[in-house]
Amino acid sequence: MVAISQSGETADTLAVLRKFKESFATHARRIGNRNKNNAGSQTNGGLALGIVNVIGSTIARETDAGIYNHAGPEIGVASTKAFTSQLIVLALLALFLGRQRGKISKTEGKIIAEEIIKIPEFVRQILKQEDKIKQIAKEYKDYKNFLYIGRKYNFPVACEGALKLKEISYIHAEGYGAGEMKHGAIAMIDENFPTVAIAPLDSVYEKMVSNMEEIRARRGKIIAVTTEGNERIKDIAENWLYIPKTLECLTSALSVIPLQLLAYNIGVMRGYDVDKPRNLAKSVTVE
């Protein structure tokens, strides 16, 4: 199992980690008793890995091995750089395991690794859109509800974008798998319920276009996050933000950046302390 926690102290994650280890220990005792007369018997326990940002934290100590984010102290309660670095750590872990298991060739692995190295420069390019992000934030800061949609690698990003808006601007938002939109969420769409659509030029882009056209048909406004050079998006969305072209499996590490900045600017414009949102704690140490 892989336990992911910025602080390394998150109570529910720690509880699952301990339950995992306890379950394997109990299983090992049962197998050991059953095979106590077999001198050559051997029992393997489950491997617990940690992905944490705080060195020496409880989860870091209680896992068998793991990876530190090394993102530096996360001052804001609503973690941003920790989330982004977690995506990169997971990509690196997947790349490592893919190479170890022979599922990714040396050539493919090199392409992915070289693209990961470019991510910081890509992020700097996204940050240059700060003025446009502020303009969009000003336009949408007074709306009371948002829908965030994405597919495949960017479905979790839709959830993260919605969470950030809720945390630091106190606006209700839902992150939704775009393929599930017509099962309920689309009933909420009208001119007062804007949608943030994560739609890079990838293998599911045409499906995202279909979703956005459904929203437009119901007079919903759309803020799209898409790949540089996509001029078609201007005929679909009211507002758009670009991310540099990268491998599909790495788009989430880029598409999340404008969503974090949008939430930040809306929160600031609404007059809130975005580093210390009300009712939230830096580390959730109780269940």
CORLIN-V611949 format. One line per field, one symbol per residue. ss: DSSP state (h for helix, s for strand, l for the rest). phi: phi as a letter, one per 30 degrees, with the letter a starting at -180 (. if undefined). burial: + if it has 16 or more other C-alpha atoms within 10 Angstrom, else -. A space follows every 10 residues. Layout:
# CORLIN-V611949
ss=???
phi=???
burial=???
This chain:
# CORLIN-V611949
ss=lsssslllll hhhhhhhhhh hhhhhhhhhh hhhhllllll llllllllss sslllllhhh hhllssssll llllllllll hhhhhhhhhh hhhhhhhhhh lllllhhhhh hhhhhhhhhh hhhhhhhllh hhhhhhhhhh llllssssss lhhhhhhhhh hhhhhhhhhl lsssssshhh hhhlhhhhll lllsssssll llllhhhhhh hhhhhhhlll lsssssslll lhhhhlllss sssllllhhh hhhhhhhhhh hhhhhhhhhl llllllllll lllllll
phi=.bccaddibe ddddddedde dddddddddd ddddcdccdc dbccddcccb cbccdidddd dcddalbddh ciecdddddb dddddddded dddddddddd cidbdedddd ddddddddee dddeddddde ddddddeddc dcdcbbccba bhdcdddddd dddddddcbi cdbbcbdedc eddlddddda dcbdbcccbd dbdcddddee dddddddcid dbcccbdejd dddddccdbb bcbddbdedc dddcdddddd dddedddddd icdddbddic cdbdcbd
burial=--++++++++ +-++--+--+ +--++--+-- ---------- -------+++ +++++---++ -++--++++- +--+-+++-+ +++++++++- +---+----- ---+----+- -+---+--+- -++--+---- --++-++--+ +---++++++ ++++++++++ ++++++++++ +-++++++-- +---++--++ --++++++++ ++--+--++- ++++++---+ +++++++--- --+--++-++ ++++++---+ ++++++++++ ++++++++-+ -+-++++--- -+-----
